[in-house]
Structure formats: structure tokens, C-alpha cells
Amino acid sequence: MKVAFASTDGIRVNEHFGRSGQFVVYEVEEEGYKFMEIRKFSEGRDRAIEESKDTPEVHNDLVWDKVKALSDCKIIYMTEIGPPSAARLSQKGIMPLKVKEGSSIEECLEKLYETIKTSPPPWLKKLLNKKEE
């Protein structure tokens, strides 16, 4: 199962979903987890999304492009996300998870892995059962 993190440095979750210029992607498996790649949308903050707020049609297209590019991820960690973006992720079967700014990606992965191994909540069981799709 792929998991993505909105991060400017690849170490901490420290960015809003829409503004994040990159997402760090990991694969979480029965044996553990491993780094896969960094998916870049822009250098630094995603200014195109920030600057398109006054033109809803353009803004919506940019957000959809980001959602589609992350659609193989089952969980995305971020510090904040707007309700429309959260709804778009949910429509694609992706669970948005807000965490405290500066949360360690490594600690998030450890906690997720431990939860999967011990007692995953219903929403996580559902995601795990869809991993073949």
C-alpha cells in the first residue's frame, strides 16, 4: 500500500495538501515500509494552486491533477486540507490524514505499521482489502 506525505524536506510532514510542492511516497508492506519516490508538483510551494483561488475552474483543475497524480496512494498525510480537496481524495478512495505540523515521517510510518500489524481500525482494514485493486 502506498502512502504519501506532504513535506518540504522529506523528513517531516510540514505542508498543506494544496500548497505542497512535493509528496514523499512510501510503500507499506507486511515486512515493513520502504521509500519509493518524491513526486514533485513544483519547486517549493505549489504557487499555481495558491494563485488560482480567484479562478475556481482553474483551481479545481489543478487540485484534480494533484489528486489524480497521487491516486495510487491509499493514505496521504498533511498538516491541513480544505474540505473540497478532502472530498476529492475520498472520492478516489484515498484517506486524508491531518497531523501536527513537523510530525516525523518515520514516526508516522512506524505508528501506521504498528496499527496495521496489531489492530487496524475499520477504515484502514477497508483500504488494506482494496490493495489488489
N, C-alpha and C positions, 0 to 999 in steps of 0.2 A: 504494500500500500504506500503510495507516495504522499508525502506531507511537505507543505511549503511554509516558509517563514518570511514575513515582510521585514527585511533587515538591510541596513546600510553597510554593515561591516561583516556580515556572515557569522557573527558571534552572538549577537543579542537581537531579540525581537524589539525593534525600535521605530516602527513606521506604521502609518495609517494605510489601510488597504489601497485606496485610490491613489494616494500620493507616492506610494512605494515605487521606486525606480527599478527595484530588483527583488526577486524572491529566491531564497536558498531552498533547494529541494533535496529531500532525503527519502530513501526507501526504508520502510519499517517492515521487517520480516520476522518470522518465528525465531530466528537465530539472533536477532538484534536489529541494528539500523546502520545505514551507510550513506555517506554523502553521494549525491548523484550529479548535481549541476547548479549553476546560478543562472536564472532566467532574467535577462536584462530587458527592461522596457525603455529605460532612458538612463543617462548619466545623472547621478544624484536623484533628486525628487522628480517625479513624473509631472513636469510643468504643463504638459499638454492637457492633462486631466484637470489640473488646478485652474488653468486659464480658460477652459471651455465651459465653466459653470454657468456663464451667462447665455450660452447657446446649447440648450438642452439636447437637441438632436445630435450634435457633435459629441457632447459629453457622454451621452448614453452609448453611442457607438464605440467610443474609446474604452469605456468601462466594460462593455461586452467583449471587446477584443482581448482585454486583460483576463476576463473570466474564461473565455474560450482557450486562451494560451495556458491556463492553469487547470483546465478541465480534467486532466488525468490525475490530479491530486485529490485526495479524499478529505483532507483537513488542511485548512490554511490558518496559521497563527498571525495575528496582527495586534497593534495597540488599540486601534479604533477602526470602525467601519460604519458607513451610513446605511440606513435601513434599505434603500433601493439596491445597493450593492450586495448586502447580505441576502436579500431575496433572490437576486440573480444567482449567487453561489448555490443557495439552497435548491433552486430550480435545476441546477446541474448535478445535484446530489453531493455537493461539497459542504462540509461543516465549517463555518467560520468560527474561530475561537479567539476571543479577545483576551489578551494577557497584559499584565503590568508592563509598562514601558521599561526596557532594559532587562527583561527576563532572558536568562541564558537559554540559547537554543539547545545546548547539550542537556540542561536540566529539564526542559520541556520534553525532549526526546526520551530521557530516562523515565520521566513520570508517565508518558504515554505508553512506553514499552512495558513498564511495570503494571499499568492498568490493563493492558491487553492480556498480559500473562495471568493476572490474578482475577479480576472481576470487572470486565468491561461493562459500562452502562448500556442500556438498550440501543441508544443511537449509534454507539461505537460497534456493537455487535452487528447492527444492520449494515454499516459501512464495510466491516470485515467480510460479511457474507456476500457482498457485491464485488469483492476484489477480482473475481473472474471476469466481470463484465467489461 
